[in-house]
Amino acid sequence: MTNEELKVIISAEIDDLKQGIQEAQSEIQGFSKKSESGFGKFKKAIGTAGKAVGTAGKAIGTAVVGITSAVVAGAAAIGNLSASTEEYRTAQSKLTTAFESAGSTAEQATETYNGLYRVLGDGDVAVEAANHLAQLTQDQQSLSEWTDICQGIYATFGDSLPIEGLTEAANETAKTGQLTGSLADALNWAGISEDEFQEKLDACSTAQEREQLIRETLNGTYMEASKTYEQNAKDILKANEAQAKLEASLGAIGAAVTPIVTTFKSFGGTLLESVVPGFEQAAEGLQGLMEGTEGASEQLQEGLMSIIENLLDAFTEALPQILEIGIQLITSLIEGI
């Protein structure tokens, strides 16, 4: 079966579902009006509601079974996807903000992150290191060179010289002019004198000149290690690259469905808020019955009827929106296929 054929079939099922929902709404609204006569007709109204549900169920037919199941399962999966990608999306938002605040672009933020993740395979470290690089330079060529430097140092020392520590120390050194932290280790371990390098830093007059000195020194020192690692770890690099793309795609989907999840949460909050007075009234009536208070029975009945009527009103009013959201989700999935 082709995608187009699948669209036609599901579209027809959706039309049936719409008709069934509309009939269900009419029946429920009728039940709501009938229930206004009081608690004495409650059992009869419940029977009427049962018949209404049965009538609507026949009208909806197999479309409800298939599509409702898909919507429920899809909504649960989408809710999980929105929540599970929230941390990733938050980190990416902070990263983009850091780059844009420093005068760079969102595209540079993404490219730098992907380059670092490709090497490190760790999203948190890649974000932290990229944030430091955003403060070092806004030039894309320089950012690419820093990514190569990180690859060469990672290939040489692994976790014994943390990349986020290196980029932080490079950033501080460029700003203050004082050699420090993991940057000093990266130079020392390569046989470069700290004192001699400090003299070169002292000769620079701006942070930009110091950044260039640091970058060119490290690039010249670790370039061969970076190239060698590119060949020896090509499968690992490809796997990390693919993982970064997958996480980006899931993050994009999570961002797209978050408004839908928010809508459902908002509806749930509104629904609960609408029945609070009824529960309070019913609770007082029940307490009154236990204490023998006059009029407690009527108060309990009114509270229960208020709960039922508010639930029915809220659900009936929200049915078109719920249906529309379900259709949007199904359509999006079809388009994705």
ZADO-1210 file (C-alpha; in nm, 4 decimals, padded with zeros to 6 digits):
<atoms>
<atom x="00.0000" y="00.0000" z="00.0000" code="MET" pos="1"/>
<atom x="00.1391" y="00.3397" z="-00.0999" code="THR" pos="2"/>
<atom x="00.1505" y="00.6467" z="00.1234" code="ASN" pos="3"/>
<atom x="-00.1158" y="00.8177" z="-00.0896" code="GLU" pos="4"/>
<atom x="-00.3502" y="00.5202" z="-00.0539" code="GLU" pos="5"/>
<atom x="-00.2906" y="00.5219" z="00.3212" code="LEU" pos="6"/>
<atom x="-00.3772" y="00.8928" z="00.3361" code="LYS" pos="7"/>
<atom x="-00.7045" y="00.8342" z="00.1480" code="VAL" pos="8"/>
<atom x="-00.8089" y="00.5495" z="00.3793" code="ILE" pos="9"/>
<atom x="-00.7271" y="00.7357" z="00.7006" code="ILE" pos="10"/>
<atom x="-00.8905" y="01.0547" z="00.5709" code="SER" pos="11"/>
<atom x="-01.2130" y="00.8595" z="00.5153" code="ALA" pos="12"/>
<atom x="-01.1882" y="00.7141" z="00.8661" code="GLU" pos="13"/>
<atom x="-01.1365" y="01.0653" z="01.0056" code="ILE" pos="14"/>
<atom x="-01.4549" y="01.1867" z="00.8315" code="ASP" pos="15"/>
<atom x="-01.6483" y="00.9032" z="00.9965" code="ASP" pos="16"/>
<atom x="-01.4916" y="00.9918" z="01.3297" code="LEU" pos="17"/>
<atom x="-01.5979" y="01.3561" z="01.2944" code="LYS" pos="18"/>
<atom x="-01.9580" y="01.2519" z="01.2284" code="GLN" pos="19"/>
<atom x="-01.9568" y="01.0187" z="01.5255" code="GLY" pos="20"/>
<atom x="-01.8105" y="01.2838" z="01.7551" code="ILE" pos="21"/>
<atom x="-02.0758" y="01.5329" z="01.6472" code="GLN" pos="22"/>
<atom x="-02.3528" y="01.2838" z="01.7240" code="GLU" pos="23"/>
<atom x="-02.1895" y="01.2072" z="02.0583" code="ALA" pos="24"/>
<atom x="-02.1811" y="01.5775" z="02.1395" code="GLN" pos="25"/>
<atom x="-02.5528" y="01.6130" z="02.0667" code="SER" pos="26"/>
<atom x="-02.6372" y="01.3146" z="02.2838" code="GLU" pos="27"/>
<atom x="-02.4195" y="01.4368" z="02.5711" code="ILE" pos="28"/>
<atom x="-02.5631" y="01.7865" z="02.5529" code="GLN" pos="29"/>
<atom x="-02.9114" y="01.6346" z="02.5666" code="GLY" pos="30"/>
<atom x="-02.8132" y="01.4336" z="02.8687" code="PHE" pos="31"/>
<atom x="-02.6741" y="01.7456" z="03.0373" code="SER" pos="32"/>
<atom x="-03.0082" y="01.9267" z="02.9937" code="LYS" pos="33"/>
<atom x="-03.2091" y="01.6309" z="03.1174" code="LYS" pos="34"/>
<atom x="-02.9905" y="01.6010" z="03.4277" code="SER" pos="35"/>
<atom x="-03.0816" y="01.9552" z="03.5347" code="GLU" pos="36"/>
<atom x="-03.4114" y="01.8343" z="03.6832" code="SER" pos="37"/>
<atom x="-03.2253" y="01.7115" z="03.9905" code="GLY" pos="38"/>
<atom x="-03.0716" y="01.4160" z="04.1580" code="PHE" pos="39"/>
<atom x="-03.3971" y="01.2244" z="04.1650" code="GLY" pos="40"/>
<atom x="-03.3648" y="01.1660" z="03.7881" code="LYS" pos="41"/>
<atom x="-02.9953" y="01.0898" z="03.8097" code="PHE" pos="42"/>
<atom x="-03.0270" y="00.7158" z="03.7530" code="LYS" pos="43"/>
<atom x="-03.2562" y="00.7704" z="03.4575" code="LYS" pos="44"/>
<atom x="-03.0154" y="01.0250" z="03.3126" code="ALA" pos="45"/>
<atom x="-02.7305" y="00.7793" z="03.3507" code="ILE" pos="46"/>
<atom x="-02.9337" y="00.5253" z="03.1566" code="GLY" pos="47"/>
<atom x="-02.9979" y="00.7861" z="02.8885" code="THR" pos="48"/>
<atom x="-02.6255" y="00.8623" z="02.8774" code="ALA" pos="49"/>
<atom x="-02.5518" y="00.4940" z="02.8336" code="GLY" pos="50"/>
<atom x="-02.7881" y="00.4801" z="02.5364" code="LYS" pos="51"/>
<atom x="-02.6281" y="00.7968" z="02.4007" code="ALA" pos="52"/>
<atom x="-02.2838" y="00.6464" z="02.4253" code="VAL" pos="53"/>
<atom x="-02.4090" y="00.3310" z="02.2582" code="GLY" pos="54"/>
<atom x="-02.5676" y="00.5284" z="01.9737" code="THR" pos="55"/>
<atom x="-02.2538" y="00.7369" z="01.9275" code="ALA" pos="56"/>
<atom x="-02.0389" y="00.4251" z="01.9429" code="GLY" pos="57"/>
<atom x="-02.2317" y="00.2667" z="01.6568" code="LYS" pos="58"/>
<atom x="-02.2039" y="00.5844" z="01.4521" code="ALA" pos="59"/>
<atom x="-01.8326" y="00.6101" z="01.5104" code="ILE" pos="60"/>
<atom x="-01.7750" y="00.2418" z="01.4360" code="GLY" pos="61"/>
<atom x="-01.4397" y="00.0956" z="01.3569" code="THR" pos="62"/>
<atom x="-01.2957" y="00.4407" z="01.2834" code="ALA" pos="63"/>
<atom x="-01.3037" y="00.5231" z="01.6542" code="VAL" pos="64"/>
<atom x="-01.1384" y="00.1968" z="01.7517" code="VAL" pos="65"/>
<atom x="-00.8497" y="00.2332" z="01.5112" code="GLY" pos="66"/>
<atom x="-00.7944" y="00.6064" z="01.5123" code="ILE" pos="67"/>
<atom x="-00.8670" y="00.6645" z="01.8823" code="THR" pos="68"/>
<atom x="-00.6177" y="00.3939" z="01.9756" code="SER" pos="69"/>
<atom x="-00.3632" y="00.5535" z="01.7475" code="ALA" pos="70"/>
<atom x="-00.4295" y="00.8988" z="01.8913" code="VAL" pos="71"/>
<atom x="-00.4061" y="00.7777" z="02.2523" code="VAL" pos="72"/>
<atom x="-00.0856" y="00.5835" z="02.1872" code="ALA" pos="73"/>
<atom x="00.0523" y="00.8677" z="01.9806" code="GLY" pos="74"/>
<atom x="-00.0353" y="01.1266" z="02.2437" code="ALA" pos="75"/>
<atom x="00.1422" y="00.9235" z="02.5122" code="ALA" pos="76"/>
<atom x="00.4493" y="00.8796" z="02.2933" code="ALA" pos="77"/>
<atom x="00.4452" y="01.2465" z="02.1970" code="ILE" pos="78"/>
<atom x="00.4165" y="01.3520" z="02.5595" code="GLY" pos="79"/>
<atom x="00.7159" y="01.1352" z="02.6448" code="ASN" pos="80"/>
<atom x="00.9094" y="01.2732" z="02.3474" code="LEU" pos="81"/>
<atom x="00.8400" y="01.6302" z="02.4537" code="SER" pos="82"/>
<atom x="00.9604" y="01.5582" z="02.8074" code="ALA" pos="83"/>
<atom x="01.2605" y="01.3442" z="02.7094" code="SER" pos="84"/>
<atom x="01.3974" y="01.6069" z="02.4693" code="THR" pos="85"/>
<atom x="01.3399" y="01.9023" z="02.7003" code="GLU" pos="86"/>
<atom x="01.6915" y="01.8914" z="02.8485" code="GLU" pos="87"/>
<atom x="01.8491" y="01.8729" z="02.5010" code="TYR" pos="88"/>
<atom x="01.6344" y="02.1591" z="02.3692" code="ARG" pos="89"/>
<atom x="01.7111" y="02.3722" z="02.6740" code="THR" pos="90"/>
<atom x="02.0865" y="02.3171" z="02.6308" code="ALA" pos="91"/>
<atom x="02.0659" y="02.4041" z="02.2610" code="GLN" pos="92"/>
<atom x="01.8690" y="02.7191" z="02.3385" code="SER" pos="93"/>
<atom x="02.1344" y="02.8285" z="02.5885" code="LYS" pos="94"/>
<atom x="02.4082" y="02.7506" z="02.3371" code="LEU" pos="95"/>
<atom x="02.2391" y="02.9536" z="02.0626" code="THR" pos="96"/>
<atom x="02.1871" y="03.2408" z="02.3062" code="THR" pos="97"/>
<atom x="02.5566" y="03.2342" z="02.4014" code="ALA" pos="98"/>
<atom x="02.6675" y="03.2502" z="02.0384" code="PHE" pos="99"/>
<atom x="02.4213" y="03.5222" z="01.9419" code="GLU" pos="100"/>
<atom x="02.5107" y="03.7285" z="02.2496" code="SER" pos="101"/>
<atom x="02.8770" y="03.7058" z="02.1484" code="ALA" pos="102"/>
<atom x="02.7978" y="03.8273" z="01.7969" code="GLY" pos="103"/>
<atom x="02.7887" y="03.4901" z="01.6222" code="SER" pos="104"/>
<atom x="02.4924" y="03.3076" z="01.4676" code="THR" pos="105"/>
<atom x="02.2675" y="03.0145" z="01.5505" code="ALA" pos="106"/>
<atom x="02.4174" y="02.8303" z="01.2513" code="GLU" pos="107"/>
<atom x="02.7660" y="02.8724" z="01.3979" code="GLN" pos="108"/>
<atom x="02.6420" y="02.7435" z="01.7313" code="ALA" pos="109"/>
<atom x="02.4999" y="02.4308" z="01.5672" code="THR" pos="110"/>
<atom x="02.8067" y="02.3687" z="01.3527" code="GLU" pos="111"/>
<atom x="03.0445" y="02.4097" z="01.6465" code="THR" pos="112"/>
<atom x="02.8370" y="02.1836" z="01.8691" code="TYR" pos="113"/>
<atom x="02.8123" y="01.9139" z="01.6003" code="ASN" pos="114"/>
<atom x="03.1868" y="01.9290" z="01.5399" code="GLY" pos="115"/>
<atom x="03.2620" y="01.8844" z="01.9094" code="LEU" pos="116"/>
<atom x="02.9967" y="01.6164" z="01.9617" code="TYR" pos="117"/>
<atom x="03.1408" y="01.4273" z="01.6644" code="ARG" pos="118"/>
<atom x="03.4669" y="01.4005" z="01.8573" code="VAL" pos="119"/>
<atom x="03.3495" y="01.3727" z="02.2163" code="LEU" pos="120"/>
<atom x="03.0186" y="01.1862" z="02.1882" code="GLY" pos="121"/>
<atom x="02.8982" y="01.3763" z="02.4951" code="ASP" pos="122"/>
<atom x="02.6328" y="01.6454" z="02.4557" code="GLY" pos="123"/>
<atom x="02.6910" y="01.8173" z="02.7899" code="ASP" pos="124"/>
<atom x="03.0657" y="01.8515" z="02.7350" code="VAL" pos="125"/>
<atom x="03.0145" y="01.9632" z="02.3743" code="ALA" pos="126"/>
<atom x="02.7729" y="02.2367" z="02.4847" code="VAL" pos="127"/>
<atom x="03.0067" y="02.3596" z="02.7597" code="GLU" pos="128"/>
<atom x="03.3106" y="02.3635" z="02.5317" code="ALA" pos="129"/>
<atom x="03.1162" y="02.5348" z="02.2517" code="ALA" pos="130"/>
<atom x="02.9985" y="02.8034" z="02.4956" code="ASN" pos="131"/>
<atom x="03.3612" y="02.8793" z="02.5809" code="HIS" pos="132"/>
<atom x="03.4589" y="02.8952" z="02.2146" code="LEU" pos="133"/>
<atom x="03.1773" y="03.1421" z="02.1496" code="ALA" pos="134"/>
<atom x="03.3563" y="03.3799" z="02.3864" code="GLN" pos="135"/>
<atom x="03.6925" y="03.3216" z="02.2180" code="LEU" pos="136"/>
<atom x="03.6133" y="03.4040" z="01.8563" code="THR" pos="137"/>
<atom x="03.3270" y="03.4774" z="01.6184" code="GLN" pos="138"/>
<atom x="03.5140" y="03.3752" z="01.3027" code="ASP" pos="139"/>
<atom x="03.3904" y="03.0484" z="01.1527" code="GLN" pos="140"/>
<atom x="03.7336" y="02.9452" z="01.0282" code="GLN" pos="141"/>
<atom x="03.8782" y="02.9981" z="01.3749" code="SER" pos="142"/>
<atom x="03.5940" y="02.7986" z="01.5323" code="LEU" pos="143"/>
<atom x="03.6664" y="02.5119" z="01.2918" code="SER" pos="144"/>
<atom x="04.0348" y="02.5231" z="01.3860" code="GLU" pos="145"/>
<atom x="03.9413" y="02.5048" z="01.7528" code="TRP" pos="146"/>
<atom x="03.7331" y="02.1961" z="01.6808" code="THR" pos="147"/>
<atom x="04.0369" y="02.0353" z="01.5159" code="ASP" pos="148"/>
<atom x="04.2498" y="02.1338" z="01.8154" code="ILE" pos="149"/>
<atom x="04.0031" y="01.9701" z="02.0534" code="CYS" pos="150"/>
<atom x="04.0078" y="01.6549" z="01.8402" code="GLN" pos="151"/>
<atom x="04.3883" y="01.6396" z="01.8437" code="GLY" pos="152"/>
<atom x="04.4120" y="01.6944" z="02.2194" code="ILE" pos="153"/>
<atom x="04.1325" y="01.4470" z="02.2906" code="TYR" pos="154"/>
<atom x="04.3047" y="01.1891" z="02.0683" code="ALA" pos="155"/>
<atom x="04.6314" y="01.2454" z="02.2530" code="THR" pos="156"/>
<atom x="04.5232" y="01.2646" z="02.6163" code="PHE" pos="157"/>
<atom x="04.1638" y="01.1448" z="02.6292" code="GLY" pos="158"/>
<atom x="03.9743" y="01.2304" z="02.9470" code="ASP" pos="159"/>
<atom x="04.2953" y="01.3106" z="03.1364" code="SER" pos="160"/>
<atom x="04.2807" y="01.6561" z="02.9784" code="LEU" pos="161"/>
<atom x="03.9110" y="01.7519" z="02.9729" code="PRO" pos="162"/>
<atom x="03.8171" y="01.9483" z="02.6623" code="ILE" pos="163"/>
<atom x="03.5732" y="02.1755" z="02.8473" code="GLU" pos="164"/>
<atom x="03.8577" y="02.2580" z="03.0894" code="GLY" pos="165"/>
<atom x="04.0897" y="02.3360" z="02.7979" code="LEU" pos="166"/>
<atom x="03.8433" y="02.5718" z="02.6270" code="THR" pos="167"/>
<atom x="03.7656" y="02.7431" z="02.9575" code="GLU" pos="168"/>
<atom x="04.1368" y="02.7965" z="03.0299" code="ALA" pos="169"/>
<atom x="04.1988" y="02.9209" z="02.6750" code="ALA" pos="170"/>
<atom x="03.9151" y="03.1683" z="02.7129" code="ASN" pos="171"/>
<atom x="04.0447" y="03.2951" z="03.0469" code="GLU" pos="172"/>
<atom x="04.4019" y="03.3188" z="02.9202" code="THR" pos="173"/>
<atom x="04.2945" y="03.5177" z="02.6136" code="ALA" pos="174"/>
<atom x="04.0945" y="03.7571" z="02.8314" code="LYS" pos="175"/>
<atom x="04.3451" y="03.8070" z="03.1166" code="THR" pos="176"/>
<atom x="04.6767" y="03.7404" z="02.9450" code="GLY" pos="177"/>
<atom x="04.7799" y="03.4960" z="03.2175" code="GLN" pos="178"/>
<atom x="04.8478" y="03.1340" z="03.1179" code="LEU" pos="179"/>
<atom x="04.6362" y="02.9025" z="03.3331" code="THR" pos="180"/>
<atom x="04.4651" y="02.5672" z="03.3856" code="GLY" pos="181"/>
<atom x="04.4354" y="02.2948" z="03.1270" code="SER" pos="182"/>
<atom x="04.5830" y="02.5170" z="02.8588" code="LEU" pos="183"/>
<atom x="04.9125" y="02.5181" z="03.0513" code="ALA" pos="184"/>
<atom x="04.8899" y="02.1367" z="03.0697" code="ASP" pos="185"/>
<atom x="04.8287" y="02.1081" z="02.6945" code="ALA" pos="186"/>
<atom x="05.1414" y="02.3138" z="02.6303" code="LEU" pos="187"/>
<atom x="05.3577" y="02.1543" z="02.9003" code="ASN" pos="188"/>
<atom x="05.2711" y="01.7994" z="02.7992" code="TRP" pos="189"/>
<atom x="05.3691" y="01.8822" z="02.4430" code="ALA" pos="190"/>
<atom x="05.7088" y="02.0115" z="02.5562" code="GLY" pos="191"/>
<atom x="05.6324" y="02.3832" z="02.5209" code="ILE" pos="192"/>
<atom x="05.7818" y="02.6059" z="02.7924" code="SER" pos="193"/>
<atom x="05.5258" y="02.7912" z="03.0016" code="GLU" pos="194"/>
<atom x="05.7646" y="03.0814" z="03.0591" code="ASP" pos="195"/>
<atom x="05.8394" y="03.1260" z="02.6912" code="GLU" pos="196"/>
<atom x="05.4732" y="03.1111" z="02.5989" code="PHE" pos="197"/>
<atom x="05.3905" y="03.3614" z="02.8740" code="GLN" pos="198"/>
<atom x="05.6425" y="03.6007" z="02.7235" code="GLU" pos="199"/>
<atom x="05.4629" y="03.5747" z="02.3892" code="LYS" pos="200"/>
<atom x="05.1310" y="03.6428" z="02.5639" code="LEU" pos="201"/>
<atom x="05.2802" y="03.9508" z="02.7315" code="ASP" pos="202"/>
<atom x="05.3837" y="04.0824" z="02.3910" code="ALA" pos="203"/>
<atom x="05.0189" y="04.0734" z="02.2706" code="CYS" pos="204"/>
<atom x="04.8148" y="04.3875" z="02.3238" code="SER" pos="205"/>
<atom x="04.4583" y="04.2559" z="02.2779" code="THR" pos="206"/>
<atom x="04.2488" y="03.9503" z="02.3635" code="ALA" pos="207"/>
<atom x="04.2093" y="03.8847" z="01.9925" code="GLN" pos="208"/>
<atom x="04.5876" y="03.8667" z="01.9452" code="GLU" pos="209"/>
<atom x="04.6200" y="03.6325" z="02.2432" code="ARG" pos="210"/>
<atom x="04.3428" y="03.4071" z="02.1078" code="GLU" pos="211"/>
<atom x="04.5213" y="03.3879" z="01.7741" code="GLN" pos="212"/>
<atom x="04.8514" y="03.3022" z="01.9439" code="LEU" pos="213"/>
<atom x="04.6904" y="03.0261" z="02.1520" code="ILE" pos="214"/>
<atom x="04.4992" y="02.8837" z="01.8561" code="ARG" pos="215"/>
<atom x="04.7929" y="02.8822" z="01.6151" code="GLU" pos="216"/>
<atom x="05.0269" y="02.7297" z="01.8759" code="THR" pos="217"/>
<atom x="04.7864" y="02.4479" z="01.9655" code="LEU" pos="218"/>
<atom x="04.6881" y="02.3897" z="01.6045" code="ASN" pos="219"/>
<atom x="05.0495" y="02.3501" z="01.4994" code="GLY" pos="220"/>
<atom x="05.1189" y="02.1225" z="01.7954" code="THR" pos="221"/>
<atom x="04.8223" y="01.8863" z="01.7682" code="TYR" pos="222"/>
<atom x="04.7356" y="01.8982" z="01.3971" code="MET" pos="223"/>
<atom x="04.8961" y="01.5635" z="01.3158" code="GLU" pos="224"/>
<atom x="04.7216" y="01.3939" z="01.6081" code="ALA" pos="225"/>
<atom x="04.3894" y="01.5273" z="01.4818" code="SER" pos="226"/>
<atom x="04.4508" y="01.3984" z="01.1295" code="LYS" pos="227"/>
<atom x="04.5612" y="01.0574" z="01.2567" code="THR" pos="228"/>
<atom x="04.2547" y="01.0255" z="01.4784" code="TYR" pos="229"/>
<atom x="04.0360" y="01.1185" z="01.1822" code="GLU" pos="230"/>
<atom x="04.1590" y="00.8066" z="01.0050" code="GLN" pos="231"/>
<atom x="04.1832" y="00.5651" z="01.2972" code="ASN" pos="232"/>
<atom x="03.8491" y="00.6508" z="01.4557" code="ALA" pos="233"/>
<atom x="03.6423" y="00.7187" z="01.1447" code="LYS" pos="234"/>
<atom x="03.3726" y="00.4677" z="01.2442" code="ASP" pos="235"/>
<atom x="03.3385" y="00.6220" z="01.5892" code="ILE" pos="236"/>
<atom x="03.3255" y="00.9716" z="01.4429" code="LEU" pos="237"/>
<atom x="03.0558" y="00.8662" z="01.1962" code="LYS" pos="238"/>
<atom x="02.8520" y="00.7040" z="01.4745" code="ALA" pos="239"/>
<atom x="02.8741" y="01.0187" z="01.6882" code="ASN" pos="240"/>
<atom x="02.7805" y="01.2321" z="01.3892" code="GLU" pos="241"/>
<atom x="02.4738" y="01.0164" z="01.3222" code="ALA" pos="242"/>
<atom x="02.3751" y="01.0311" z="01.6890" code="GLN" pos="243"/>
<atom x="02.3962" y="01.4109" z="01.6856" code="ALA" pos="244"/>
<atom x="02.1649" y="01.4225" z="01.3831" code="LYS" pos="245"/>
<atom x="01.9199" y="01.1841" z="01.5496" code="LEU" pos="246"/>
<atom x="01.9081" y="01.3905" z="01.8688" code="GLU" pos="247"/>
<atom x="01.8602" y="01.7081" z="01.6664" code="ALA" pos="248"/>
<atom x="01.5686" y="01.5506" z="01.4776" code="SER" pos="249"/>
<atom x="01.4044" y="01.4219" z="01.7945" code="LEU" pos="250"/>
<atom x="01.4574" y="01.7617" z="01.9541" code="GLY" pos="251"/>
<atom x="01.2882" y="01.9326" z="01.6603" code="ALA" pos="252"/>
<atom x="00.9898" y="01.6972" z="01.6855" code="ILE" pos="253"/>
<atom x="00.9763" y="01.7476" z="02.0611" code="GLY" pos="254"/>
<atom x="00.9692" y="02.1247" z="02.0099" code="ALA" pos="255"/>
<atom x="00.6926" y="02.0918" z="01.7499" code="ALA" pos="256"/>
<atom x="00.4624" y="01.8842" z="01.9727" code="VAL" pos="257"/>
<atom x="00.5273" y="02.0705" z="02.2985" code="THR" pos="258"/>
<atom x="00.2460" y="02.3228" z="02.2309" code="PRO" pos="259"/>
<atom x="00.0056" y="02.0307" z="02.1876" code="ILE" pos="260"/>
<atom x="00.1175" y="01.8779" z="02.5175" code="VAL" pos="261"/>
<atom x="00.0785" y="02.2184" z="02.6814" code="THR" pos="262"/>
<atom x="-00.2762" y="02.2439" z="02.5440" code="THR" pos="263"/>
<atom x="-00.3694" y="01.9082" z="02.6985" code="PHE" pos="264"/>
<atom x="-00.2179" y="02.0122" z="03.0331" code="LYS" pos="265"/>
<atom x="-00.4057" y="02.3419" z="03.0214" code="SER" pos="266"/>
<atom x="-00.7309" y="02.1619" z="02.9436" code="PHE" pos="267"/>
<atom x="-00.6740" y="01.9237" z="03.2341" code="GLY" pos="268"/>
<atom x="-00.6065" y="02.2111" z="03.4719" code="GLY" pos="269"/>
<atom x="-00.9169" y="02.3992" z="03.3571" code="THR" pos="270"/>
<atom x="-01.1279" y="02.0851" z="03.3865" code="LEU" pos="271"/>
<atom x="-01.0168" y="02.0166" z="03.7447" code="LEU" pos="272"/>
<atom x="-01.0639" y="02.3797" z="03.8387" code="GLU" pos="273"/>
<atom x="-01.4242" y="02.3723" z="03.7143" code="SER" pos="274"/>
<atom x="-01.5231" y="02.0816" z="03.9410" code="VAL" pos="275"/>
<atom x="-01.3580" y="02.2070" z="04.2610" code="VAL" pos="276"/>
<atom x="-01.6707" y="02.3952" z="04.3832" code="PRO" pos="277"/>
<atom x="-01.8855" y="02.0878" z="04.3236" code="GLY" pos="278"/>
<atom x="-01.6496" y="01.8662" z="04.5226" code="PHE" pos="279"/>
<atom x="-01.6418" y="02.1192" z="04.8062" code="GLU" pos="280"/>
<atom x="-02.0227" y="02.1362" z="04.8127" code="GLN" pos="281"/>
<atom x="-02.0590" y="01.7572" z="04.7989" code="ALA" pos="282"/>
<atom x="-01.8014" y="01.7140" z="05.0773" code="ALA" pos="283"/>
<atom x="-01.9873" y="01.9570" z="05.2990" code="GLU" pos="284"/>
<atom x="-02.3146" y="01.7787" z="05.2253" code="GLY" pos="285"/>
<atom x="-02.1630" y="01.4399" z="05.3086" code="LEU" pos="286"/>
<atom x="-02.0232" y="01.5748" z="05.6339" code="GLN" pos="287"/>
<atom x="-02.3643" y="01.7211" z="05.7120" code="GLY" pos="288"/>
<atom x="-02.5334" y="01.3867" z="05.6509" code="LEU" pos="289"/>
<atom x="-02.2977" y="01.2203" z="05.8971" code="MET" pos="290"/>
<atom x="-02.3753" y="01.4893" z="06.1545" code="GLU" pos="291"/>
<atom x="-02.7508" y="01.4966" z="06.0857" code="GLY" pos="292"/>
<atom x="-02.7580" y="01.8549" z="05.9532" code="THR" pos="293"/>
<atom x="-03.0807" y="01.9655" z="05.7898" code="GLU" pos="294"/>
<atom x="-03.0596" y="02.0104" z="05.4113" code="GLY" pos="295"/>
<atom x="-02.7344" y="01.8124" z="05.3876" code="ALA" pos="296"/>
<atom x="-02.8889" y="01.5582" z="05.1496" code="SER" pos="297"/>
<atom x="-02.9890" y="01.8319" z="04.9026" code="GLU" pos="298"/>
<atom x="-02.6445" y="01.9902" z="04.9335" code="GLN" pos="299"/>
<atom x="-02.4766" y="01.6585" z="04.8523" code="LEU" pos="300"/>
<atom x="-02.7064" y="01.6044" z="04.5533" code="GLN" pos="301"/>
<atom x="-02.6428" y="01.9545" z="04.4193" code="GLU" pos="302"/>
<atom x="-02.2682" y="01.9107" z="04.4594" code="GLY" pos="303"/>
<atom x="-02.2677" y="01.5818" z="04.2688" code="LEU" pos="304"/>
<atom x="-02.4842" y="01.7239" z="03.9925" code="MET" pos="305"/>
<atom x="-02.2534" y="02.0264" z="03.9669" code="SER" pos="306"/>
<atom x="-01.9534" y="01.7985" z="03.9201" code="ILE" pos="307"/>
<atom x="-02.1270" y="01.5963" z="03.6478" code="ILE" pos="308"/>
<atom x="-02.2596" y="01.8991" z="03.4630" code="GLU" pos="309"/>
<atom x="-01.9251" y="02.0816" z="03.4685" code="ASN" pos="310"/>
<atom x="-01.7416" y="01.7728" z="03.3467" code="LEU" pos="311"/>
<atom x="-01.9894" y="01.7227" z="03.0647" code="LEU" pos="312"/>
<atom x="-01.9830" y="02.0892" z="02.9652" code="ASP" pos="313"/>
<atom x="-01.6032" y="02.1054" z="02.9616" code="ALA" pos="314"/>
<atom x="-01.5647" y="01.7777" z="02.7742" code="PHE" pos="315"/>
<atom x="-01.8331" y="01.8644" z="02.5181" code="THR" pos="316"/>
<atom x="-01.6801" y="02.2055" z="02.4572" code="GLU" pos="317"/>
<atom x="-01.3327" y="02.0576" z="02.4159" code="ALA" pos="318"/>
<atom x="-01.4309" y="01.7713" z="02.1837" code="LEU" pos="319"/>
<atom x="-01.3756" y="01.9670" z="01.8585" code="PRO" pos="320"/>
<atom x="-01.0323" y="02.0810" z="01.9751" code="GLN" pos="321"/>
<atom x="-00.9341" y="01.7320" z="02.0856" code="ILE" pos="322"/>
<atom x="-01.0504" y="01.5918" z="01.7526" code="LEU" pos="323"/>
<atom x="-00.8610" y="01.8574" z="01.5593" code="GLU" pos="324"/>
<atom x="-00.5403" y="01.7901" z="01.7539" code="ILE" pos="325"/>
<atom x="-00.5759" y="01.4179" z="01.6888" code="GLY" pos="326"/>
<atom x="-00.6241" y="01.4790" z="01.3178" code="ILE" pos="327"/>
<atom x="-00.3187" y="01.7069" z="01.3098" code="GLN" pos="328"/>
<atom x="-00.1066" y="01.4412" z="01.4780" code="LEU" pos="329"/>
<atom x="-00.2214" y="01.1691" z="01.2394" code="ILE" pos="330"/>
<atom x="-00.1712" y="01.3919" z="00.9363" code="THR" pos="331"/>
<atom x="00.1773" y="01.4872" z="01.0540" code="SER" pos="332"/>
<atom x="00.2687" y="01.1218" z="01.0975" code="LEU" pos="333"/>
<atom x="00.1431" y="01.0418" z="00.7479" code="ILE" pos="334"/>
<atom x="00.3414" y="01.3296" z="00.5991" code="GLU" pos="335"/>
<atom x="00.6467" y="01.2104" z="00.7926" code="GLY" pos="336"/>
<atom x="00.6119" y="00.8632" z="00.6395" code="ILE" pos="337"/>
</atoms>
